[in-house]
Amino acid sequence: MKEIKITDIENIKIGNAEDEKAGTGCTVIICERGAITGLDVRGGGPASRESEVTKPFAFAEFIHAVLLSGGSAFGLDAAGGVMKYLEERNIGFDVGVTKVPLVCESCIFDLQAGDCKIRPDAKMGYQACINSEKNNIRMGNHGAGTGATVGKILGIDFAMKSGLGFYALQIGNLKVGAIVSVNAFGDIFDYESGKMIAGVLNRDKNGFRNSEEELIKIAENKNLSFDIENNITTNTTIGAVITNAKFTKSQMGKIASMSHNGFARTIKPVHTTLDGDSIYAMSVGDVKANLDAVGSIAAIVMGKAINSAIINTKSAYGFKAYNDIVK
């Protein structure tokens, strides 16, 4: 087993585009030949587009792109630019008069980072596709991670800056990678050691509190209205697992489900009503592999990608980052 670049996985192109001043951006994963794709959504507040086509009983066997975006539900407009790019290149589902690209999208809430009136749009989505031709993406404050934050149980004043991460492994001919925008309600922990590396800050903002402990305090105080008082869903960790293994759509849905174990190992609490946690799983190759093995590896690379997002992020928009706290 060896670490590889996520762009070493064949049949995909990945591109970022962002507005650094506005604090938002998007990341596209294109598979021109079509990717058999499953989706598992476990958070209570997702912002998504074309998620129905990933269900096993949907007619379409594959999709052509996954877009991870900022902008909350406003950011769903960015998929139009991805569709334009693909249609111009004659990529999509043939309907006779043209080809209709199938583009799935999920968005994070990053409206508090920079300028809330500027969100990913069709132009930015199109630019991400142009940038994917270089296949040279960056982690941290880029793409869909530009305005990401974590640790928001005590409000945005005690949150930390997060970002975009990716990680990939190869075992023989099998390749499995993950890309993720980490915008969690909870705290982030190291995949190997279990040590907290980002999350809700203490009063002096030079160390951490613990979101699970804060939730326990809420329970002890019988504060049943906590989720009502904070009724804006300002969090969502969104990502995609990509493999060159060949599976059916329902099998890719299972791999997406197993990938959430990477969330569970690195984000606490996770899958809350205030998150919209979503993972796509894309089959882009023809390698024969064991389903449970690929699902287990997918959880590993997802957890490692989440850690990479934290470690490679710099402070911005008034939020401290990993290197400001962890010495």
Long-range contacts (C-beta under 8 A, 24 or more apart in sequence): 1-169, 1-170, 1-171, 2-169, 2-170, 3-167, 3-168, 3-169, 3-170, 4-168, 4-169, 4-170, 4-175, 4-177, 5-168, 6-137, 6-166, 6-167, 6-168, 6-177, 6-178, 6-179, 6-242, 7-135, 7-136, 7-137, 8-168, 8-170, 8-175, 9-168, 9-175, 9-177, 9-242, 9-243, 9-244, 9-284, 9-285, 10-175, 10-244, 10-284, 10-285, 11-35, 11-244, 11-284, 11-285, 12-242, 12-282, 12-284, 13-132, 13-133, 13-135, 14-132, 14-135, 14-137, 14-179, 15-128, 15-129, 15-130, 15-131, 15-132, 15-133, 15-134, 15-135, 15-137, 15-143, 16-128, 16-131, 16-137, 16-138, 16-142, 16-143, 16-144, 16-164, 17-120, 17-124, 17-125, 17-127, 17-128, 17-131, 17-143, 18-124, 18-141, 18-142, 18-143, 18-146, 19-114, 19-118, 19-124, 19-146, 20-141, 20-146, 21-114, 21-115, 22-114, 22-115, 22-118, 22-119, 22-147, 23-70, 23-110, 23-113, 23-114, 23-115, 23-146, 23-147, 23-316, 23-317, 24-70, 24-71, 24-75, 24-110, 24-113, 24-114, 24-118, 24-119, 24-120, 24-146, 24-147, 25-69, 25-70, 25-120, 25-124, 25-142, 25-143, 25-144, 25-145, 25-146, 25-147, 26-67, 26-68, 26-69, 26-70, 26-75, 26-78, 26-120, 26-124, 26-125, 26-128, 26-143, 26-144, 27-67, 27-68, 27-69, 27-128, 27-137, 27-142, 27-143, 27-144, 27-145, 27-164, 27-179, 27-181, 28-65, 28-66, 28-67, 28-68, 28-82, 28-125, 28-128, 28-129, 28-132, 29-65, 29-66, 29-67, 29-68, 29-179, 29-240, 29-242, 29-282, 30-64, 30-65, 30-82, 30-86, 30-129, 30-132, 31-62, 31-63, 31-64, 31-65, 31-282, 31-284, 32-64, 32-86, 32-89, 32-91, 33-284, 34-61, 34-62, 34-63, 34-64, 35-62, 35-63, 35-64, 35-66, 35-242, 35-282, 35-283, 35-284, 36-61, 36-62, 36-246, 36-247, 36-248, 36-249, 36-252, 36-282, 36-283, 37-62, 37-63, 37-66, 37-104, 37-249, 37-252, 37-280, 37-281, 37-282, 37-283, 38-249, 38-250, 38-251, 38-252, 38-253, 38-254, 38-255, 38-256, 38-280, 38-281, 39-104, 39-253, 39-256, 39-278, 39-279, 39-280, 39-281, 40-253, 40-256, 40-257, 40-259, 40-260, 40-278, 40-279, 40-281, 41-276, 41-277, 41-278, 42-260, 42-263, 42-270, 42-271, 42-275, 42-277, 42-278, 43-235, 43-236, 43-237, 43-271, 43-272, 43-273, 43-274, 43-275, 43-276, 43-277, 43-278, 44-233, 44-272, 44-273, 44-274, 44-275, 44-276, 45-233, 45-235, 45-236, 45-273, 45-274, 45-275, 45-276, 46-106, 46-236, 46-276, 46-277, 46-278, 47-72, 47-73, 47-75, 47-76, 47-106, 47-107, 47-108, 47-109, 47-236, 47-276, 48-76, 48-104, 48-105, 48-106, 48-107, 48-276, 48-278, 49-76, 49-79, 49-103, 49-104, 49-105, 49-106, 50-79, 50-102, 50-103, 50-104, 50-105, 51-104, 53-102, 53-104, 54-104, 54-249, 54-253, 54-280, 55-249, 55-253, 56-248, 56-249, 56-250, 56-253, 58-249, 60-93, 60-102, 61-249, 62-102, 63-102, 63-103, 63-104, 64-91, 64-92, 64-101, 64-102, 64-103, 65-101, 65-102, 65-103, 65-104, 65-129, 66-103, 66-104, 66-105, 66-106, 66-240, 66-280, 66-282, 67-103, 67-104, 67-105, 67-106, 67-125, 67-128, 68-105, 68-106, 68-107, 68-108, 68-143, 68-144, 68-179, 68-181, 68-238, 68-239, 68-240, 69-105, 69-106, 69-107, 69-108, 69-120, 69-125, 69-144, 70-107, 70-108, 70-110, 70-113, 70-119, 70-120, 70-144, 70-146, 70-147, 70-148, 70-181, 71-107, 71-110, 71-111, 71-119, 71-120, 72-107, 72-108, 72-109, 72-110, 72-111, 72-119, 73-107, 74-107, 74-111, 74-119, 74-120, 75-105, 75-107, 75-119, 75-120, 76-105, 76-107, 77-119, 77-120, 77-121, 77-122, 77-125, 78-105, 78-120, 78-121, 78-122, 78-124, 78-125, 78-128, 79-103, 79-105, 79-122, 79-125, 80-121, 80-122, 80-125, 81-121, 81-122, 81-123, 81-124, 81-125, 81-126, 81-127, 81-128, 81-129, 82-125, 82-126, 82-128, 82-129, 84-122, 84-126, 85-125, 85-126, 85-129, 85-130, 86-129, 104-280, 106-236, 106-238, 106-276, 106-278, 106-280, 107-236, 107-238, 108-144, 108-147, 108-148, 108-181, 108-183, 108-235, 108-236, 108-237, 108-238, 108-276, 109-183, 109-232, 109-233, 109-234, 109-235, 109-236, 110-146, 110-147, 110-148, 110-149, 110-183, 111-147, 112-147, 112-149, 112-156, 112-234, 113-146, 113-147, 113-148, 113-149, 113-316, 113-317, 113-319, 114-147, 114-317, 137-166, 138-164, 139-163, 139-164, 139-165, 139-166, 139-308, 139-309, 139-312, 139-313, 140-164, 140-165, 140-309, 140-312, 140-313, 140-314, 141-313, 141-314, 141-316, 143-181, 144-181, 144-238, 145-181, 145-182, 145-183, 145-309, 145-313, 147-317, 148-181, 148-182, 148-183, 148-309, 148-313, 149-183, 149-319, 150-182, 150-183, 150-184, 150-185, 150-186, 150-187, 150-188, 150-198, 150-199, 150-310, 151-184, 151-186, 151-187, 151-188, 151-198, 151-199, 151-200, 151-201, 151-208, 151-211, 152-185, 152-200, 152-234, 152-235, 153-185, 153-186, 153-200, 153-211, 153-214, 153-215, 154-200, 154-209, 154-214, 156-234, 158-200, 158-201, 158-202, 158-205, 158-209, 159-200, 159-201, 159-319, 160-198, 160-199, 160-200, 160-201, 160-319, 160-320, 160-321, 160-322, 160-325, 161-313, 161-314, 161-315, 161-316, 161-317, 161-319, 161-320, 161-321, 162-188, 162-198, 162-309, 162-310, 162-313, 162-321, 163-309, 163-310, 163-312, 163-313, 164-309, 165-305, 165-306, 165-307, 165-308, 165-309, 165-310, 165-311, 165-312, 166-305, 166-308, 167-301, 167-302, 167-304, 167-305, 167-307, 167-308, 168-242, 168-301, 169-297, 169-300, 169-301, 171-297, 173-244, 173-287, 174-243, 174-244, 174-245, 174-287, 174-289, 174-294, 174-297, 175-243, 175-244, 175-285, 175-287, 176-241, 176-242, 176-243, 176-245, 176-294, 176-297, 176-298, 176-301, 177-241, 177-242, 177-243, 177-301, 177-305, 178-239, 178-240, 178-241, 178-242, 178-259, 178-262, 178-298, 178-301, 178-302, 178-304, 178-305, 179-239, 179-240, 179-242, 179-305, 180-237, 180-238, 180-239, 180-240, 180-302, 180-305, 180-306, 180-309, 181-237, 181-238, 181-239, 181-309, 182-237, 182-267, 182-306, 182-309, 182-310, 183-235, 183-236, 183-237, 183-238, 184-235, 184-237, 184-267, 184-270, 184-275, 184-277, 185-211, 185-234, 185-235, 185-269, 185-272, 185-274, 185-275, 186-211, 186-212, 186-267, 186-268, 186-269, 186-270, 186-272, 186-275, 187-211, 187-212, 187-267, 187-268, 188-266, 188-267, 188-306, 188-307, 188-310, 189-265, 189-266, 189-267, 189-268, 190-266, 190-307, 191-262, 191-265, 191-266, 191-300, 191-303, 191-304, 191-306, 191-307, 197-307, 197-310, 197-311, 197-322, 197-326, 198-310, 198-321, 198-322, 198-325, 198-326, 201-320, 201-325, 205-320, 206-325, 207-325, 208-325, 211-268, 211-269, 212-268, 212-269, 215-269, 227-273, 227-274, 230-274, 233-273, 233-274, 233-275, 233-276, 234-274, 235-272, 235-274, 235-275, 235-276, 236-275, 236-276, 236-277, 236-278, 237-263, 237-267, 237-270, 237-275, 237-277, 237-278, 237-306, 238-276, 238-277, 238-278, 238-279, 239-278, 239-279, 239-280, 239-302, 239-305, 240-279, 240-280, 240-281, 240-282, 241-279, 241-280, 241-281, 241-282, 241-298, 241-301, 241-302, 242-282, 242-284, 243-281, 243-282, 243-283, 243-284, 243-285, 243-287, 243-289, 243-294, 243-298, 244-283, 244-284, 244-285, 244-286, 244-287, 245-283, 245-285, 245-287, 245-288, 245-289, 245-294, 246-283, 246-285, 246-286, 246-287, 246-288, 246-289, 247-283, 247-291, 247-294, 251-291, 252-281, 252-282, 252-283, 253-281, 254-291, 254-295, 255-281, 255-291, 255-294, 255-295, 255-298, 256-280, 256-281, 257-295, 258-292, 258-295, 258-296, 258-298, 258-299, 259-295, 259-298, 259-299, 259-302, 260-299, 260-302, 261-296, 261-299, 261-302, 261-303, 262-298, 262-299, 262-300, 262-301, 262-302, 262-303, 262-304, 262-305, 262-306, 263-302, 263-303, 263-306, 265-299, 265-303, 266-303, 266-306, 266-307, 267-306
